Amino acid sequence: MIAKEEIAEWLKGLQDRICASIEAVDGGGQFKEDLWERPGGGGGRTRVLKGKLIEKGGVNFSAVHGAMPEKIAASLGFTDTEFFATGVSIVMHPQSPMIPIIHMNVRYFETSAGKWWFGGGIDLTPIYVVEEDARFFHQTLASVCDKHEEAYYPWFKQWADDYFYVKHRKETRGIGGIFYDQLNDQEGSSQEELFEFMKDVGETFAPLYVELINRHKAEAYDERQKLWQKLRRGRYVEFNLVWDRGTRFGLDTNGRTESILMSLPPEANWEYNFEPEEDSPEAFTQSKLVKGIDWA
């Protein structure tokens, strides 16, 4: 069995590599690091960027442990036990509405009772859906999945469609991506194989997002497009605060609030009963916020 410390050390290195790549493409800012400790055990490194292209970006590493909270143990069907959880979580909110929001999380969890699993994924939230970008994004993720198991991409893509869904709005958060959770050897792959899969997902983030930034960083935008960006950010906030299980897990385990809520944008708007104009770019984007689109 792979030592949990080995997985945590690899994730620390991933955090370092991603921060370096984002700083290089941003060209105007550097991540500020905040080291923190969890009272119940463990801690992490929160890194936040306010740059030239990225209005608010966060790349978090954590490795926490201790007694599993009763609420979480009950939801997982466990008796009282100790837990260890480590991961890297990323959200990028660009200045420009032409550059999409992106999120990634890769994580590992184990208990003192011998249970373990991997989880994670990457999803994209364009303010304006560009079909060429959506195909590039999904085809890249499909290639990563196919390297390990051909069933992964359709399975994890559907999982993302279902998970990143704002139920009270009846729309997806963005164009999805891949999402997976509680992967262990019951799925037929060893711990070593699943760790390699997590590595490939993690290493995909930087080149994928750098390409999308470079495609759109020089595009002009106006106040109407900034307003639409803030409205779409509002929907992002709604999902994270109402439906995201990671947010609830962090709060239920007495995690660091600033790090847990790092994913929220610096500014967001809510306009009563907003409807995009017919045949507008905003209406086109709204029409694509549905499950089941075969982008790949």
N, C-alpha and C positions, 0 to 999 in steps of 0.2 A: 504493500500500500504506500502511495506517495505521501511523504511527510507534509503536513499542512504548512509547515514553515517554508518548504520549497515552493509551494504554490504562492504563498504570500510574497516571497522574495521576487518571483517572476512578475507578479502584478505590480510591485514597486517599480521594477525596471520598465514595464509597459507605461506606467504613468510618466516616467522620465522621458521616454522616447516620444510619446504623444505631445507632451508639453513643448518639447524642442521643435517638433514639426509645426505646431500651431503658431508658436512665436515666430518662426521663420516666414511662414506665409502671411501672417498678420503684418509684420514689418513695422510695428509701432508700439508694441507693449510687451511686458514681461509678466509672467505669473507671479503672484504673491502667495507665499506658502504660510499656512497656519497649522501648526502641530497641535494636536489635541489628544486628551486621554478620556476614555469612558470610565466613569466611576465604578461600573460593575466588572471591568476588565478589558484591556486592550485600548486601541485608539486609532489614530489615522493622520493623514496629511491631506488637508484641503488646499487646493491651489486654484486661485481665481484670477482671471485676466480681464482687464479693461483696456482694449487696444484700439488700433486704427480701423480694422475691419470687424473685429469681434467686440460687440458692445458689452456683453457679459458672457464669459466662458468659465466653466468649472471642470476640473479634472481631479476627482477625489479618489484617494486610496484609503481603505480601512481594513483593519483586522481586529475583530472584537470577539470576546469570549466571556463565559460565565454561566450562571444558572439561567436556564431557559425560562423566560416569563411564562406564567401559567396560561395566559391568553393564547400565546403562540403555540405552546405545547398542546393545548386542547385542539387548536385548529389543525395541527399536523397529526393528531392522533397519537401523541407521545405521552408517556408517563414522565414524571419529573426527571430531568436530565441536564447535563451540561452541554453547551453548544460552542462552536467556533465558526465564525463567518468572515470571509475576506473577499474583497472585490475592488474593482475600479469602476467608477460611474462618471459619465461625461455628459454635459449638455452645453451646446454652443448657440448663443443668441446673437446673430450678426447685426451690425448697424443697418446694412442695406436690406430692404425687403426683397431684393432680387436673389439674395443668397439664402438657402434654406436653413432652418433650425435642424440640428441633428442631435441624437441621443444614442449613447451606447452604455451598456452595463455588462460586465463579465464578472462572475462571482462563483465562489465555492463555499459549501456549507457541510459541516459534519457534527455529529453528536458523540457524546461519551458512550452511547449505547451501540456505536459502530455503524450508524447510518451516515451516508454521505451522498451529495449530489452536486452537479454543476448547473448553472443557469446563466441567462444573459440574452444578448441580442443587440441589434442595431435597427433604428427606425428613423425615417426622414419626414420632416414637416415643412414642405415648401409653402411660403406665403403665396407664391404663384406657381402652380403646377406647370412644369415644362416636361412634355412627354419624353423627349430625348434624354433628359436627366433621369427621369423615373426608370426608363429602360436600362440605362447605364448602371444605376444604383442597384436594381434588382438582379441584373445579369452578373454583376460583381459578387453579390451575396450568393447567388446560385452556384457560381464557380467554386466559392469557398466551401459551400456545403457539399457539392458533388465530389470534392476531393476526398471526403470522408465517408459519405453515404448518400446515394442518389435520392433516398426517401426524405432526407433532411429538409431540403429547400421547400418542397410543397407542404410538408408537415409544419415547418416552422413559419412559413409565410402565412398559412391559414391561422396559425396560433397568434401571430402578430396582428392580423386583421381583426381577430376576435378580441384580443387583449387591448390594443390601442384604439378602443371604441368609446366615444363619449355617448353613453347610453341615453342620457337625458336630452341630448341634441340629435340623436339618431344619425351621427356622422362619425367617420374615422378621424383620429387626431391629425393624420397626414396621409402619406401614401404607403404606410406600413414599412415592412422590411422583414426581419426574422426575429422571432422570440421563442425561447425555450426555457423550461424550468424543471427541476428535480430529475435531471438526467443522471442515471446511474447504471450499474451493470445489468439491471433488469431489462434494459433496452438492447442487450446483446453486445455492448461495447465495454471494454475494460476501462478502469479508471485512467490508465495511461493514455488510451485512445481518446477519451473524452477531454483529458487535459490538453492534448495536442489540438483537438478541435477548438477549445477555448482560446488557445494561443493564436490560431489562424484567424479566428474572428477578431480578436483584439488587435492583431497586427494589420488587419484590413482597414481599420478606422482612419488612420492618418492619411495614407495615399488616396483613399476614397474621398474624404472631405476636402483635402487640398485641391484635388481636381475640380470639385464642384465650386469651391471658392474662386479658383482661377477662371472658371468659365464666366463668372458673373460679377467679379469685383469692380470692373470698369464701367458697368452699366449705370446710366443715370436713372434717377427716380424722383418723384414729386410728392407733394403733401398728401394727395389722394392715396398713393401707394403706401405711405407711412401710416395713414389712418387704418388701412386694411391690415397692415402688419400688426398694429396694436390690437385690432379686433381678433385676429387669428391667435395672437399671443394670449388673449383672454380665454379662448377655448383650451389652449395648452394648460393654462393655470387650472381651469375647471377639471380637466382630466387628472392632473397630478394631485390635486387636493381632495378629489371626491373618489376616484377609482383606482389610483395607483397603489398596488400592494407593497411596493418597495418603500413608499412614503410611510405607510402604516406600520411596516415592520420596523423601520428606523425609530419611529416615535414610540412604538410599543416596547422596544428594547432599551428605551431611555438613551437613544443615540443623540448625537450633537445636533441640535435644531438648526443651527446655521448651515451645517453641511447637508442635512436632509433637504432643506428648502433652497439650497443653492440652485436647483434646477429651474426656479421661477425666473421669468424675464425681469429686466429692470423697470420696464413700463408696459402696461397693458390697458386696454379700454373695453368697456361694455356699453354698447349702444342699444337702447330698447328696440326690440323687434326689427333689427336691421335686415334688409333684403338687398342683395347686390343688383345692380342694373342688369336688365335682360341683355344677353349677348356680350357682356363685358368680360374682361379677363378674370375679374373676381367671380362672376357667375360660372365661368368655365372651371375655375379651381373648385368652387363649391360642388359642382357636378361630379368631380373626381374623388370626393371624400366619401367613398362607399367601399364596402367589402368586395373582394372577389375579382378585382381587376388583374388580368394576367399581364403584368408589366414585362416579365422576362421573356 
